[in-house]
Structure formats: C-alpha cells, structure tokens
Amino acid sequence: MVGRSVKSAGVLVVGAALALGGVVAAPAVAAPAPGQHSFSAAARSFVGADTVEQKVRRMEAALAALPRLATAYDVKPLWDKGTDGTGITVATLVSFGDKAIQSVIDSYDQRNGLPKANVQILEPVGHVPGCRDSGVDTATCQSWGGETDLDVEMIHTLAPGAKIVVIATPVAETEGIDGLPEMMRAVDYATTNKSADIISMSFGTAEDNFDSNAQITGLDPALQRASAAGITFTASSGDSGATNHKKAGGYFSTRTASWPASDPNVTAVGGTNSVSGKPNTTLWADSGGGLSKVYNRPGWQDSVSTITKSTKRSFPDITMEGTSGTSESSPLFAAVLALAAQAKGGRLGQVNTALYGGKVTGFVDVTSGNNSYNGVTGYSAAKGFDIVSGWGTLDAAKFVPSLVAALH
C-alpha cells in the first residue's frame, strides 16, 4: 500500500525465429553464480566505490572508450533549436539506486564539460537501505549504484535539459519474479503521481526463470496503466546474446527471451558496437534479442511477420551504443525519446505502433553481426528490419521530427 510520504536529503520515500545461415555458436563464457543479478562489467566495476570521487573515477573509466555520443547520434541540430529535453522527465527504474547520485553526476559533468543535471530520487515502496547497512549484500547494492550512475549520465548526455528521476526500490531484482512486484508498485506510483514521462529499465531476466507464463503477464497491469497515461517504456534487450542467465546459476543452453524487453508494452533496445563519428552498423556480439515464448506477435509487428516468420513478439525494436551493456542502450534511447516528447509538446505514449507503421525515417540500418552466445546459436543482423537489431539505430536529427509527425 502507498502510505504517507516524507522528504529527506532530496529523497522522496513512500510507504509501491529465424537464425540465418552461417551463424555459429560462440564459445562458453564464465557462468554467473546462482540467484545473482547479471550486471554489466561497467556496473560491476563500482563494487568497492564508497565515495563520490571513487564513483566518478569508476564512471570515467567505464565511459573512457566512448566517443562523443551527441555527435554520433546527431543531436546538435535539435539542441540548436532548443530541443534538449527541457520540460520532460525521464526516469530510470532500479533496485537500491545511489543516494549520492546528484553529487556524482555533478562532479562527473564538471570534469567532462557537461551542463549541470537535475536529478531527483524517489523511493516509492519504502526506505532504501545503504550499501553498507546491515543485511544488505554490499556488492549487489554497489553494482546497482553503478548501474544507476551510468543510466543517469547516458540520459543526461543526449537530453541535457531533461529532468532525471531515479526510482529506487529496496528489494534487489535478481532473476525470475524476485524484486519485480516492488518495481511494478513503483511504476504505479509514478503513474498516479505523474513522476515521469519516460521510464528506462536497464534490467531483465529470462522468461524461463519464472514459475509460469501467468507470473510474467501478472506484471503487465502496471505497465498497461502507465501506457494508458502516456508513459513510454524502454528496456534493455540483455547482455547474454540469444540466451540468458539461469536463476540456478550458469546459462540456458537454448535460446531464451529477456523480460521486460520481450513485453509488447515496452520498446526493447539492443546494442551496437561503439559509435564514433556516426552510429555503428554492427551488432554488439552480446546483445540480447530473439523471440518471446510468452507474448504473441502484437498487431503492430504484423508488418514484419514475413521476416520474423513467427507468431511471437520479436525484440529488440531498435539498437543504440551497447559496448558497456544494453543497460547503456536503453537510457540512451529514452533520452532521444525525451527530445521527441519536448518537440511534440507532451508525452509520447506507446511508440512501437509508429516505429512499425512505415512512416518513421532516420533509422540507420544495422547490417552485420550476430548474437550467438555461450554455445547457443543466435540471430543475424541483416539489411532492413531483422530480429536481432530491429529497425537498426538512428540519426536523431532526422528520427525525432519524423517520429513526432508519425505520432500526431
């Protein structure tokens, strides 16, 4: 139940297939431990970082190999017209979060020539403990903190005028249902209180880790209520290629889909290799993607049914820079959507219908690479729409006005 809210130190606490020929399986990789969330190497690098300075150094190291994303995605023409996300709120939904996020982002931005960010923390389902508090798995908590810091910086990099909200829950999302009911309660809070226009979700778990399909679809009502209110969701497609991490440890030996990316209520975002002066057209090898076993093909994907050759929902829908994990890709696309929301003059709602409607331009085709992983044969990127890269990546200066026009 949602209870009375209190404010403390800037934190609001509230008491809620088709595999193309020639694709080969990748060699085996180290298996994750049982019952642990599978973090990107960038997020894991924050383990042991307790101070703002230590976190900033970890972030600079994690992002050191990244070029100027704003240049690569051609957002400057939009910024020059005043379209920088002003008036739009983008949230990242996470476990634990980082209570020092404003100081971390401020320090990073000052050191790297970026404008000041406006960041707020919400704790809608109860007080979130610190990473060194009794009973908290410090490494897991600090990895979530790293995830949070990186998510916020990705949003801020492409949408510097947007307000950013960290929606943090006190229960770790691991694998299967664990932690997800609390996250959906947080989504309901954000919907009721108009806390965000766009919500990015940099987490995922295999559909196969749930006890039943009904357990998965039982999470949908919160997403549906938010979508009806005009909130747009983005979700990372996963970092284990065509397979996923098992709740019991290790990896599945068959193709699996990651939720919430597989959910038709969200726009799933896969990863490309590092961008330079322009978007990369090669798939990041670990990028998640495939076909859901739970969700039937939504009507807006009928236009690509001859390509997917499936009656199931394929994902991702689009790809962005992902060499630090697709947990980087989702907030980057959320930032682009913030620019579109400002240009439209309000919330976008569900954008998938427009993406598949044939009127949106500005896509940059991802034509090479595949997501075979840990011995599981994956899917190949190809010319035009394909299962593993969706419509490809984008040129924001062309994509944003085209998307806005398609949504009107």
Number of C-alpha atoms within 10 A of each C-alpha: 8 14 12 8 13 10 11 8 8 12 19 17 21 20 14 20 19 16 18 14 8 9 15 18 16 18 10 11 12 8 13 17 15 14 17 17 22 25 23 19 13 21 26 20 20 26 18 14 18 13 10 18 14 14 26 23 15 23 23 16 13 18 16 9 12 15 14 14 20 16 17 20 26 20 22 17 13 19 18 9 9 14 23 26 27 17 16 24 24 30 31 28 24 27 29 27 30 24 21 16 22 20 15 21 25 20 17 22 18 11 11 10 8 16 13 16 22 16 21 17 23 26 25 28 24 21 17 20 17 17 22 13 9 9 8 15 13 16 17 24 25 26 29 28 27 29 28 27 26 24 27 27 26 23 30 28 20 30 28 24 25 25 21 28 21 29 29 31 29 22 21 22 25 21 26 23 17 15 17 22 16 22 27 20 19 26 24 22 22 21 21 12 9 14 20 24 27 28 29 30 24 27 28 28 28 25 24 22 20 17 11 13 13 10 13 21 12 11 17 16 13 19 22 17 15 27 20 13 17 20 25 28 28 27 30 35 41 36 31 26 29 33 30 29 29 24 23 13 14 17 24 20 16 14 22 26 29 31 25 29 33 30 24 24 21 26 28 35 38 38 36 30 22 22 22 15 13 18 25 26 23 22 30 28 22 28 33 35 36 31 26 26 17 19 17 16 19 16 12 16 21 16 12 17 16 8 14 23 12 17 17 20 27 32 27 30 28 30 36 30 30 26 26 22 28 31 33 27 32 35 33 30 29 29 30 23 30 34 32 27 26 23 22 17 12 14 21 23 18 22 22 18 14 18 22 19 14 10 12 19 17 17 18 20 24 28 19 16 21 31 30 26 28 25 18 24 23 29 27 23 24 21 11 15 20 26 26 38 40 27 21 32 29 27 19 28 18 18 22 27 19 17 24 21 15 17 17 8
